[in-house]
Amino acid sequence: MIRFFGHILTSLGSKVLIALSGLALVVFVVFHMLGNLQVFQGPDALNSYAAFLRDMPMALWSARLTLLGIVAVHIGLSVRLAIQNRRARPAGYVTHRYRRASLASRTMAFTGSLLVLFIVFHLLHLTAGVVDPSVHNRLDFRGHRDVFGNVVHAFQNPALVVIYLIGQVALGFHLSHALSGSFQSLGLEHPMLDRLFRGAGLLVAMLVVVGNAAIVLAIAFGLVRA
C-alpha cells in the first residue's frame, strides 16, 4: 500500500491520475450537457428527468461524492504538479517560444482556475439555490421541483447569461486540450494519434459549448419560455 501511494506521488503517477480523472470528468460534462438539453422539450421533460434522479437518493449521492472525489484528485494533483514544475525551474525563461503548444494547452491552469470558480458558483446558484432562492423550491403541476422554471428564470438575467457564457468559453478551451493531453499522459503518443486526439478534443469541446450555450441563449432571447 505504501509503495502504491509512493508511486502515485511521483510525477509520472500524478500525470496518470490527472489524465484518468480528466477523462472521467469529460464523460460527465458530456452527459450533463445532454441531460440539460431536455430544456428544449419543455418543463415536463426536464422536471421529470430531475425528479427521476432525486428519486434515487443513494445512487445520486454516491455519484455526487464520487464526482467530488474525482474533482478533488484532479485539482489537487494538478496544483501539486504545477508547483513541482515551477520549483524545478525557479528562474524561468527569459523568452517563451510556443512552437507546437496550442493556446488551450498553454492556458490550462488559467482556464482550470476559472472553471473551479464557475463550478462553485453554478452549484450555489442552480443546485443549492443560494444565489437566487426566490424560485428554487417552486413546484410544477406534478409536484416535482420546477427545475425548468428555475433555469428559465435564471437566464432572463443578463448578468447570469454573461457569467455562464464566460464559463462555457473557459470550459471549451479546457476541454479542447483535455482529451489529447490525457491520452498523451497515458503514453498514447504517435503523430497520427496526436492529430486524431486533438481533433476529437476540439469536436467534443465545440459540441459541449454549443449545447450549453444554446440553452442559455435560447432562454435569453425568449425562444424558450416558462
N, C-alpha and C positions, 0 to 999 in steps of 0.2 A: 504493500500500500504506500509506504514511504517512497519507494522507487517510482511508483506511478505518479504521485504528486510532484516528485522531483523532476520527472520528465515533462510534466505539464508546465512547470515553472521555467523551463528552458525557453529560449527564443523560438525554436522550432515548434515545440509543443504548444506554445501560446498562439503561434500563427495558425496551427491546425485547428485549435479550438475556436479561434476567431472566425476562421473560414467556415467551419461547420455550423456555428451559431448564426453566422451571417446568412448562410443558405437557408437555415430554418426560418429566419425572420423574413427572407424574401418570399418564401412559400406562404407565410402568414399574411404578409401585406397583400399578396395577390388574392387570396381567398377573402380577406377582409374587404377589399375593393369590390369583388364580385357580389358579396352579400349586400353591401351598401347600394349597389346598382338597382336593387329592388325598389328603391325610392321611385323609379320611373314606372313601376307597376301599380303605384298608388298606396294609400295608407294601410289597407288590409294586408297586402303582401309583406311590407316591411315590418309592421307591428306584429303580425303572426310569426314572422321569422325571429324577431326579438323575443317574443313570448316562448317560442319553441326552445330557444337557448336557455331562457331563465327557468323553464320547467324541468331542467336537468341540473340542479344546483351543484351536485357533486362533480359531475363532468365539467361544468362550466368553471367552477373554482379550481379544479385540478388543472384545466387548460390555462387558466389565468396565472396560477402560481408557476406552472411550467414555463410559460411565456416570460414571466417576470424573471425567473432564474436564467433563462437564455439571454435576455436583455442584459442582466447584471454581469453575466460571464463575458458577453461581447464587449460591453463598455469597459468593464474593469480591466480585462486583459489588453484591450486596445490602448487604454491610457497607460497601463504599465509598460507595454512595449514601446510606446512613443517616448516615454520618459527614459527608458533604457537606451533607445537610439540617440536621443539628444545628449545623454551623458557620455555616450561613446564618441560623440562628435561635438564637444563643447564649444569649440571655436567657431564652428560653422564655416560656410564657404563665402568667399568674397563676392563671387558671381555665381549665379544659378543658371544652368543650361538644361532645358527640358526638351530633349530630342524626341523621345518616344512616349513620355508620360503625357497623358491627356489632362485636360483641365479638371475632369471629375476625379482622377486619381490623385492630383496634387491638392485637391481641396477636401479630401475625405474627412480629415479631422474637423475642419470648419463646418461642413455640412452635417457631420455626425453630431456636433455640439448643438447646431440649430435644431436637429431632429429631436434631441433629448428635450430641449425646451418646448418644442412643439407638442411632443407626446404628452408631457406633463400637463400642458395647457389643454390639450384635447381631452384627456381623462378628467380633468377638473371641470371641463365645460360640458361635454355630452354624456359622460359616464356618471360622474358624481353630481353634476348639476350645481356646482359651486359658483361658477362664473355667472350663470343666469338661472336661478332657481324658480323663476316665475312660471315656467311651463313644464318643468322637469317631471313632476309627478302627475301630470294630467293623463286621464284615461280616455281611450276611444270608446265607441259604442259597444264593443265586445267586452269591455272591461280590461283590455290589455293596455299596458303603458303606451302612451301615444308618442312613440319614437319618431314617427313620420312628422307629426305636428311640431315636435321639438326641433327637428332638423330644419324644417321649412322656416320656422320662426328664427332660428339662428342665422341663416344665410340671407335673411332680409335686412340684416345689419351690415352695412358696408365695411365697418371696421373688422368684423369677423370674416367677411369674404376675403379681405386683404391678408389677414393673418393666415387663413387656411391655404390661400394660393401661394404665399411665400413658403409655407410648409411643404407644399407639393413640389415647388421648384427645388428645395433642398433635398427632398426625397428622391426626385428624379436624378439629380446629379449623383447622389449616394448610390442609388440602385444601379445606375449605368456602369459603374465600376465594380460593384459588389460581386456580381457573378464571375466576371473574368478574374478579378483579384482573388476570389475564394478558390477557384479551381487551380490557379497558379500556385497558391499556397499549399494545395493538396498534392502538388507535383505533376499536375496535368499540363505540361508545357510542350508546345510544338507550334511552329508558325501557322499551320492550318487550324489547329485547335484554338490558338490565340485569337485568330480572326473570327472563328465561329463563336467563341465565348463573348468577345467584345460585341459582336452583332446581336447575340441573344440578350446580353445585358442591356444594350440600348433599346431593343424591342420591348423587353419587359418593363423597363423604366417608362417608356413612352406610353404603353398600354395602361399602366397603373396611374400615371399622372393624368392622362387624358380622361380615364374613367372617373377618378376622384374630382378632377377639376370640372368635369361635365356636370356632376351633381351640384357643386357649389354654384356654378354659373347659371345652370338651368333654373335654380330657385331664385337666384339674384335677379334674373331678367324676367321672372314671372312665368316661365314655361312650366314649372311645377308648382302647384299651389295646394294649400291645405284645404 
